[in-house]
Amino acid sequence: MEPTSPADVTARLQETGYLSDGDLATVVFLSLRMQRPLLLEGEPGTGKTALAEAIAESLGLPLVRLQCYEGIDATQALYDWDFPRQILHLRALEAAGGADVEEAEKSLYDERFLLARPVLAALQQAPAVLLVDEVDRADDEFEAFLLEVLSTYQVSIPELGTVKAVTPPVVILTSNRTRELHDALKRRCLYHWIDHPGLDREVEILRSRAPEVSETLARQVATIAQQLRQRGDLEKPPGVAETLDWARALQHLGATEVDLETSARTLGALVKYREDTDRVKQALDQMLRT
C-alpha cells in the first residue's frame, strides 16, 4: 500500500534504517502520489542510492537498478537478443529436418530469446522501483531516450511490438552533478537536493545503520567527518557511506573511541585518495591532540 502522508513515509523509511527529514519525506510522498519520477542530486555518499533501496523495501517492491556510465546507450538500458541461444535454436531446427526460412527467422525473435535490460525489466515487472543511478555520467542522447520512456512508460521492440507498463514503475534518478542535466528531463521530474547531514542527524544515522557501534564512538566519528568536509582541500570529502564504513572498521578492531594509531590504520574506509590520506592523517593528529 502507498504511504498516506509524509509522516507515513518517514515512519516506513525509518523501519528500513533510513532516516529522512520532513522535506525529503514530503517530496517522496508527492512523487509516489503524483506518479512522477524523482530526481535526487547531491554530493557522492549522501544517501541517494540508499534512499531508492529504502523506498523499494518500504513498499515491498523489487528494485531494478540501471547504473549509468560514459557511453551507455539505449541497448544497455532496454534489451538485447540472446545470440548463443538463437544459434542453438537454428541448429535444432536444422537437425529436425529444417523449416521454412521465413518461419525460422520469425522464431528467432521470440520472447524466450529476449534479454530484458533494466528499463524494460522495470516496465515488465511493474509495479517496481526503477533506479537510474548517476544519470549525470551518461550523455545527452541517453537523456533524450530516458525522457521519451519516462513520458510514456513504454518501449517499442521492432520484432515484438510495444511493451507498456500496466502500472508505471516508481522512478528514482540520482545525480552527483558532475554536469548539468537538461531542463527537459528536470521538468519531467520532482527534484530534491540531498546534502550532508548535520552532526546530530549523522550520529542518528550511524546508530541506526550500525547499532553495534557505541554512541561515543559514533559521535566522535561523525564529528571528525563533519570537520573534514569543511576543510575544502580534500579530493573527495567523506560521505555518510564512508563514515559508516569507518565507524564499523574501528568497532571491528575493538576501538571504543577514536585514537590516532587505530584511525591511521583504518583510513582506507574513510578516504579514497592517497593525497587525502596524508592530509587526513595530519588533520587527525591535530584534532586528537586538542
Residue pairs with C-beta under 8 A, 6 or more apart in sequence:
2 32
2 33
2 59
3 9
3 12
3 28
3 29
3 32
3 58
5 29
6 22
6 25
6 26
6 28
6 29
7 25
8 29
9 20
9 25
9 26
9 28
9 29
9 32
9 58
10 20
10 22
10 25
12 58
12 59
13 19
13 20
13 25
13 28
13 51
13 54
13 55
13 58
14 20
14 208
15 58
16 53
16 54
16 57
16 58
17 54
17 208
17 209
18 47
18 50
18 51
18 54
18 208
19 201
19 204
19 205
19 208
20 28
20 51
21 201
23 192
24 51
24 192
24 194
27 38
27 190
27 191
27 192
28 38
28 51
28 55
30 36
30 190
31 37
31 38
31 170
31 190
32 170
34 190
35 168
36 188
36 189
36 190
37 150
37 171
37 172
37 173
37 188
37 189
37 190
38 171
38 172
38 173
38 189
38 190
38 191
38 192
39 173
39 174
39 175
39 181
39 185
39 186
39 189
39 190
39 191
39 192
40 48
40 51
40 52
40 172
40 173
40 174
40 175
40 192
40 193
40 194
41 48
41 174
41 175
41 176
41 177
41 191
41 192
41 193
41 194
42 48
42 176
42 177
42 193
42 194
42 195
43 176
43 195
43 196
43 237
43 239
44 176
44 236
44 239
45 238
45 239
45 240
45 241
45 242
46 194
46 195
46 196
46 197
46 239
46 240
47 194
47 205
47 239
47 240
47 241
48 174
48 194
49 131
49 133
49 174
50 241
51 172
51 194
52 63
52 65
52 129
52 131
52 133
52 172
52 174
53 63
53 131
55 129
55 170
55 172
56 62
56 63
56 128
56 129
56 131
56 170
57 63
59 127
59 129
59 170
61 127
61 128
61 129
61 170
62 125
62 128
62 129
63 128
63 129
63 131
64 118
64 121
64 122
64 125
64 128
64 129
64 130
64 131
64 169
65 118
65 131
65 133
66 77
66 117
66 118
66 119
66 130
66 131
66 132
66 133
67 133
67 134
68 132
68 133
68 134
68 135
68 136
68 137
68 138
68 142
69 134
69 137
69 138
70 137
70 138
70 139
71 139
72 137
72 138
72 142
73 141
73 142
73 145
74 142
74 145
75 117
76 117
77 117
77 118
77 119
77 120
77 142
77 145
77 146
78 117
78 119
78 120
78 155
78 157
79 114
79 115
79 116
79 117
79 120
79 155
79 157
80 115
80 117
81 108
81 109
81 113
81 114
81 115
82 113
82 114
82 115
85 112
85 113
86 108
86 113
89 107
89 108
89 113
90 104
90 108
93 99
93 104
93 107
99 107
109 159
109 160
111 160
114 157
114 160
116 124
118 130
119 130
119 149
119 155
120 155
120 163
121 128
122 128
122 129
122 130
122 165
122 169
123 153
123 154
123 155
123 163
123 164
123 165
123 169
124 163
124 165
125 169
126 153
126 165
126 166
126 167
126 168
126 169
127 167
127 169
127 170
128 169
128 170
129 169
129 170
129 171
129 172
130 169
130 170
130 171
130 172
131 172
131 174
132 146
132 171
132 172
132 173
132 174
133 174
134 174
134 175
134 176
135 143
135 146
135 173
135 174
135 175
135 181
135 185
136 175
136 176
136 177
136 178
136 179
136 181
137 178
140 182
143 181
143 182
143 184
143 185
144 184
146 173
146 185
147 182
147 184
147 185
147 188
149 155
150 171
150 188
150 189
151 188
152 164
153 164
153 165
153 168
153 169
154 162
154 163
154 164
154 165
155 162
155 163
156 162
156 163
157 163
173 185
173 189
175 181
196 202
196 226
196 229
196 239
196 240
197 205
197 240
198 226
199 219
199 222
199 223
199 226
202 222
202 225
202 226
202 240
202 243
203 215
203 218
203 219
203 222
205 240
205 244
206 213
206 218
206 221
206 222
206 243
206 244
206 247
207 213
207 215
207 218
209 244
210 218
210 244
210 247
210 248
210 251
212 248
212 251
213 221
213 247
213 248
213 250
213 251
214 251
214 256
216 256
216 257
217 247
217 250
217 251
217 255
217 256
217 257
217 258
218 247
220 257
220 258
221 243
221 246
221 247
221 250
221 258
222 243
224 258
224 284
224 287
225 238
225 242
225 243
225 246
225 270
227 283
227 287
228 234
228 237
228 238
228 280
228 283
229 237
229 238
231 237
231 279
231 283
233 279
234 271
234 273
234 276
234 279
234 280
235 272
235 273
235 275
235 276
236 271
236 272
236 273
236 276
238 246
238 270
238 271
242 269
242 270
242 271
242 272
243 270
245 269
245 270
246 266
246 267
246 269
246 270
248 269
249 266
249 269
250 258
250 262
250 263
250 266
253 262
253 265
253 266
255 262
258 284
258 288
259 288
260 284
260 285
260 288
263 284
263 288
264 281
264 284
267 277
267 280
267 281
268 277
270 280
271 277
271 280
